[in-house]
Amino acid sequence: MAAPGSTALCDAHVEQKQAPSERYWKGSGVPAKAETKHAIDGQESGESVRQGEKKTPATGTQKGNRSDGEKLPSKRFDPFPGSAPVSKKKLKKFRWKMKNKLPSKRLPKLRRAVAHSEAASEMASNQAARHELLLPEEAGFLEGDEDEETCTISQEDISAAVDITSGAKYFDLKLPQFGPYRLDYSKTGRQLLLGGKRGHLACLNWQTKQLMCEINVMETINDVKWLHSEAMYAVAQKKWLYIYDSNGTELHCIRKFNDVLRMQFLPYHFLLATASATGFLQYLDISVGKEVAAIGTKAGRLDVMCHNPQNAIVHLGHPNGTVSLWSPNQKEALVKMLCHKGGVRSLTVDKTGTYMVTSGMDKKLKVYDIRAFKPLQSYFLPAGASCLSLSQRGLLSAATGDIVQIYRDVLSTPVTKPYLANRARGAVWGLHFCPFEDVLGVGHGDGFTSMLVPGAGEPNFDGLDANPYRSVKQRQEWEVKALLEKIQPDLITLDPGQLGQVDRATFEERHKDKVQVLGYDPLAKDKFKPRMKTKGRSSAGRVEKRKKKVAHEDQRDVIRETVENRKKMEMERKEKNKKTMSDQRSALDRFKK
C-alpha cells in the first residue's frame, strides 16, 4: 500500500512533465501541439523498446549542428542549435595573421594547400578562444581610495598589504662598492643577472634568494644578458665579449666582438646582437659559435639598443635624434626615423611589435606606431628619461635620475599622472620588468631594488615556451626542441607576413633571368642527333651518353659569343672614354705651335 503523499507527488510530477507551456525553450518557434506530440511519441517509443519491438529511427537527425526545429535523437527539438558562439574580440586576440588570398583556379594544387592551411589556422584560433576560460589567473591593478592617488602609495605599504610570499618580492641589495648595476631577468623570470660597472658579476634565484655564482672580472662591465637558458649568459666587458655558465666558469672569450656597449638576445633565432663603441652592429649565432653578420652603421657610438620581439628587428638610437631599424640580411638600415631634436637616450618596444617608446635629450617621451611610423603621444618630462622598460601587460617604467615612475595605459590613451612612483638609492642605471611576475627590477648606483608593480606581469604562461616551474629534464627537452625549431637569420624581415605569400613571377620571367645568369639556355633543344646503330648500340642509355659527350660543344659556342660581345662592349667603352679625354683642352694648349 502506497503512502498517502506518494500519489500526490506522482500526480504533480506527471502534470509537470505534460505541461508544454512551462518548457524552458518556449518561444523557440515550435508549436505547443508539436511539442506535446513529440513527447507522446517519445513515451511510445520507450514503451516499444521495453517490449522488444523494433522502431525505425527518425529521419533528419544528425550529430552535428542542427537548425531550429530539427529533431534530436530523442525526437525532441534542440533549443540551442549549433555550436556555442565565440566573441569576435576573443577571436581577434588569438588570430595571429591576416587571411591570404587564394591563388587562381589555374593552380588547383596550390589553391587546395593554401585553403587547407587557412582552415587549420582558423580552427586553431577558434579553439584557443574557446579554451581561454580555462586560464584561471587574472591580472589585477592597484586602486586607491577616494581622493587618493596610487602614485602616493609607497612600496612599504604595498608589501605590508599583500600576502607574505608577494611581500618577500620587495627587497633591496645594498652594493655601493661596485655600482652602478645593469640587470637582466631570464626568459622564465626565475633567475636574475647583475653586472656592476666596476666588475662585480652575480647571478641568483631572486625568489628563493639562492646565490648561483658571484665573481669579480676585474674589468669594466658594460652590459649583461642571459642567453637561451639560465645555464649561460653573456657579459660585455671593457675589451671583449665573454660567455660564462651559471657556475661562473668562463666558456668563451670572443675577441672578434670588441668594445661592446649593448646587447640583445633573439631567443627564437639563437642570435646575440651587439652594438659597439666603434659603430658596428654584429650578430653571433650561439648555437654554432659563428658570426652571422657585421654591419658598419656609420652612425658613431652605439649605446642605445632594443629589439622587436615580434619580428626580431633591432632598433638603434643615435646622437642625432634618429632611430634606425636593422636586419642581419642587409648592410643598410631598413628604416630611419627622426624621433627627437636631441640625442636618443633610451627606447623600448612592446611584445606585440606595434608600439615603440623613445626618450631623448629634448626631455620628450614619445610613443610611436611602428606599423605607420607615426607618433601617437608625446609627453614632457622635466628631467628626461634615461631608462625605459615595458611590461608584458603594457605598463611603462621611466627613470629620471633616482626617481622611477610607472605609467598605465600610456600606449593607447594620453596619461596625465603616473601609476606608481619610487625613489631609488642612487642614479638609475637599468630597468627591467620580470616576466610573469608583478615585479620591476631597478639597478642603480647603490645596488639593486626589486619593486612591486601590481598588474605588470602576464598571469598565464605558455608551458611549451617559457615554463617558470620546469624541471631540469624539461629544460633539456625544451632546449633540444628549440634548437630543432631554430629560425634562420635569413627569415628576419620587417614584415613577417611576406614569408607566407606566393611568388607570382611567371615561368618566362624566371627562365629569362636564368638564361642571363648562365649565359645559355638550359632548356634549348639539343642540336646533336645521334644516328641509329644496330646490335643494341642505340639503347636509351647509350644515346644519352653520346649526347652528353658533345653537349658542352654547343654551350661552348654560345659562351664564347657572349664573352666576345662583352669584350667588344668594354673596348667601345674605353675608346669612348679616351675620345672624351682627348676632346678636353688643357690650359697649356695655347703655347703649342
ABEGO torsion letter per residue (X at the ends): XBBAAAAAAAAAAAAAAABAAABAABGAGBBAAAAAAAAAAAAAAAAAAAAGBBBBBBBGBBABBBBBGBBBAAGBBBABBEBBBBBAAAAAAABABBBBBBBBAABAAAAAAAAAAAAAAAAAAAAAAAAAAABABBBBBBBBBBGBBAAABBAAAAAAABBAAAAAABBBBBBAAAOBBBBBBBAAGABBBBBBAAGBBBBBBAAAGBBABBBBAGBBBABBBBBABAABBBBBBAABBBBBBAAGBBABBBAABBGBABBBBBAAAGBBBBBBAAGBBBBBBAAAGBBABBBBAGAEBBABBBBBAAAGBBBBBBAAGBBBBBBAABABBABBBBABABBBABBBBBAAGABBBBBBAAGBBBBBBAAAGBBABBBBBAAEBABBBBBAAGBBBBBBEABBBBBBGAAABBBABBABBBBBABBBABBBBBBGBBBBBBBBAAEBBBBBBBGABBABBBAAABBAABBAAAAAAAAAAAAAABBBAAABBABAAAAABBBABBAAAAAAAAAAAAGBBAABBBABBBBBBBGGAABAAAAAAAAAAAAAAAAAAAAAAAAAAAAAAAAAAAAAAAAAAAABBBAAAAABX
